[in-house]
Amino acid sequence: MKLPESFYTNTNVVHQAKCLLGKYLFTSIDDIITGGYIVETEAYNGVIDKASHAYGNRLTPRTQTMFMQGGITYVYLCYGIHEMFNVVTSVEGQPHAILIRAIQPTDGIDAMLYRRNMPDLKPNITKGPGSVAKALGISRAINAVSLQSDTIWIEDTGLSFKDEDIASVPRVGVDYAGIDALLPYRFYVKGNPYVSKPNK
């Protein structure tokens, strides 16, 4: 069952980032369904979060998607190479987003291998946000698309993790955010091989 719209309008982005662990992310691109369950996320807490694209109410052609009502995709290009998929949450005007950093693939693995140009299934197929997007066929062509659509959606199948099985640690690659770089806004399933950068 798709997550209801009410899930995405919750205003506590940190809580929602943790809640997304174990939820299944699916895409249907060119009639090929691919997906898996989320094992790593990062919360970006809007205008007060120095690591967020929307920090200080920064409204640009790129960030305007973040200011829309939660329940849509926010896909952007990082370093000119990697597409990055985020879930927009909260209410209109409050630009919260959750970066999906890793999934454990379950559906359409052959298609994922083809998209990632990999001969065999290894954890790096969907380890890290750029890999997730490429494996699932996510690009900026589906930026601002509803997560209630038949193109991309998230399901709750009842899979969940206990608090002691979830790591809550600082985010990756946001050193520019100063003290906000230390916030424990990254969540991952401990011991999962698909997690991008487990803390030693």
C-alpha positions as MATLAB code, in Angstrom:
seq = 'MKLPESFYTNTNVVHQAKCLLGKYLFTSIDDIITGGYIVETEAYNGVIDKASHAYGNRLTPRTQTMFMQGGITYVYLCYGIHEMFNVVTSVEGQPHAILIRAIQPTDGIDAMLYRRNMPDLKPNITKGPGSVAKALGISRAINAVSLQSDTIWIEDTGLSFKDEDIASVPRVGVDYAGIDALLPYRFYVKGNPYVSKPNK';
ca = [
       0.000    0.000    0.000;
       1.347    3.430   -0.953;
       2.187    5.733    1.928;
      -0.722    8.169    2.314;
      -0.334   11.868    1.608;
      -0.653   12.508    5.351;
       2.710   10.772    5.902;
       4.454   13.382    3.787;
       2.866   16.451    5.377;
       4.315   15.698    8.821;
       6.431   18.713    9.805;
       9.104   16.752   11.737;
      11.544   15.911    8.938;
      14.050   14.191   11.239;
      11.378   11.826   12.539;
      10.147   11.119    9.011;
      13.674   10.361    7.768;
      13.927    7.647   10.394;
      10.401    6.399    9.605;
      11.317    5.862    5.948;
      13.770    3.077    6.850;
      12.181   -0.222    5.812;
       9.715    1.415    3.430;
       9.793    0.180   -0.170;
      10.706    2.644   -2.922;
       9.489    1.727   -6.413;
       9.775    3.265   -9.866;
       8.068    2.399  -13.110;
      10.239    3.849  -15.866;
       9.557    2.754  -19.473;
       7.139    0.177  -18.015;
       9.939   -1.485  -16.018;
       9.296   -1.730  -12.278;
      12.349   -1.596  -10.027;
      12.584   -1.144   -6.289;
      13.773   -2.143   -2.871;
      13.535   -1.121    0.739;
      15.181    1.980    2.109;
      18.137    1.406    4.441;
      19.719    4.878    4.659;
      18.299    8.411    4.686;
      19.319   11.983    5.514;
      17.024   14.735    6.773;
      17.342   18.341    5.588;
      15.502   20.675    7.912;
      14.566   23.557    5.653;
      15.341   27.227    6.159;
      17.128   26.800    9.515;
      19.460   24.017    8.347;
      22.753   25.297    6.920;
      23.157   22.019    4.985;
      19.825   22.469    3.185;
      19.543   23.921   -0.315;
      16.726   26.074    1.085;
      18.705   27.454    4.044;
      17.797   31.064    4.791;
      14.634   30.771    2.663;
      16.694   30.416   -0.504;
      14.133   30.150   -3.299;
      15.634   29.405   -6.726;
      14.457   27.528   -9.838;
      16.168   24.459   -8.333;
      14.813   24.738   -4.789;
      11.237   25.791   -5.603;
      10.221   22.108   -5.591;
      11.212   21.912   -1.916;
       8.733   24.670   -1.040;
       5.777   22.720   -2.435;
       3.533   20.545   -0.275;
       5.158   17.295    0.835;
       4.623   14.110   -1.107;
       6.594   14.871   -4.260;
      10.057   14.127   -5.599;
      12.989   16.535   -5.476;
      15.670   15.399   -7.930;
      18.796   17.470   -8.479;
      22.202   17.088  -10.097;
      25.227   16.825   -7.798;
      28.774   17.614   -8.992;
      27.392   17.755  -12.528;
      27.210   13.932  -12.621;
      24.924   12.268  -10.076;
      21.151   12.630   -9.926;
      20.017   12.696   -6.283;
      16.508   11.683   -5.224;
      14.823   13.328   -2.250;
      11.381   13.011   -0.727;
       9.788   16.421   -0.108;
       7.926   16.520    3.207;
       5.990   19.014    5.351;
       3.497   21.678    4.311;
       3.699   24.145    1.450;
       6.220   26.883    2.186;
       8.283   24.758    4.587;
      11.060   23.254    2.440;
      11.880   19.949    4.109;
      13.520   17.121    2.188;
      14.846   13.631    2.862;
      17.685   12.295    0.733;
      17.453    8.577   -0.012;
      21.047    7.377    0.339;
      20.701    3.589   -0.014;
      18.179    0.834   -0.669;
      18.346   -2.954   -0.552;
      17.158   -3.995   -4.034;
      14.319   -6.509   -4.296;
      12.465   -5.955   -7.594;
      13.679   -5.605  -11.176;
      17.277   -6.411  -10.331;
      18.180   -7.279  -13.953;
      17.057   -3.819  -15.032;
      19.072   -2.243  -12.216;
      22.188   -4.172  -13.246;
      21.728   -2.959  -16.826;
      21.303    0.678  -15.764;
      24.348    0.460  -13.506;
      26.367   -1.420  -16.163;
      27.174   -4.174  -13.663;
      27.481   -7.898  -14.499;
      26.658   -9.169  -10.998;
      24.676   -8.046   -7.984;
      26.942   -6.344   -5.448;
      26.023   -3.892   -2.694;
      27.405   -0.893   -4.605;
      24.484   -1.235   -7.056;
      22.342    0.919   -4.740;
      24.898    2.113   -2.191;
      24.940    5.911   -2.110;
      22.337    8.355   -3.449;
      23.745    8.600   -6.970;
      23.665    4.812   -7.290;
      20.090    4.604   -5.988;
      18.855    7.073   -8.590;
      20.722    5.459  -11.473;
      19.615    1.927  -10.578;
      15.979    3.003  -10.277;
      16.030    5.126  -13.442;
      15.391    8.339  -11.491;
      16.372   11.562  -13.243;
      15.459   15.236  -13.161;
      12.789   14.341  -15.733;
      10.706   13.189  -12.760;
      11.440   16.129  -10.467;
       8.310   17.428   -8.645;
       6.339   14.253   -9.488;
       3.762   13.060   -6.955;
       4.677   10.037   -4.840;
       1.056    8.944   -5.347;
       1.792    8.547   -9.078;
       2.412    5.356  -11.047;
       5.933    6.553  -11.916;
       7.476    6.638   -8.448;
       5.994    5.734   -5.077;
       6.785    4.405   -1.587;
       4.981    1.508    0.083;
       4.659    0.339    3.670;
       4.742   -3.464    3.777;
       5.119   -3.661    7.547;
       8.915   -3.969    7.591;
      10.390   -1.980   10.468;
      13.536   -1.834   12.578;
      14.009   -1.471   16.315;
      15.643    1.715   17.576;
      18.738   -0.217   18.632;
      19.165   -1.433   15.028;
      19.210    2.109   13.627;
      22.273    4.374   13.653;
      21.697    8.113   14.037;
      24.824    9.954   12.895;
      26.014   13.138   11.126;
      25.334   13.547    7.423;
      27.847   12.921    4.650;
      29.612   15.652    2.651;
      28.068   18.709    4.312;
      31.176   20.152    5.969;
      30.240   23.575    4.548;
      27.308   23.619    6.997;
      29.555   24.341    9.982;
      28.007   23.257   13.266;
      24.949   21.908   11.420;
      27.203   19.323    9.772;
      27.384   17.603   13.171;
      23.625   17.142   13.554;
      22.654   13.421   13.758;
      20.297   13.660   10.791;
      21.496   10.565    8.922;
      19.814    7.273    9.699;
      20.790    3.807    8.568;
      20.161    0.166    9.325;
      23.162   -1.139   11.270;
      25.020   -3.965    9.560;
      23.165   -3.646    6.250;
      25.635   -4.207    3.359;
      23.971   -1.575    1.166;
      24.585    1.335    3.564;
      26.899    3.834    1.878;
      29.206    4.888    4.702;
      28.694    2.963    7.927;
      30.385    4.594   10.901;
      33.298    2.498   12.077;
];
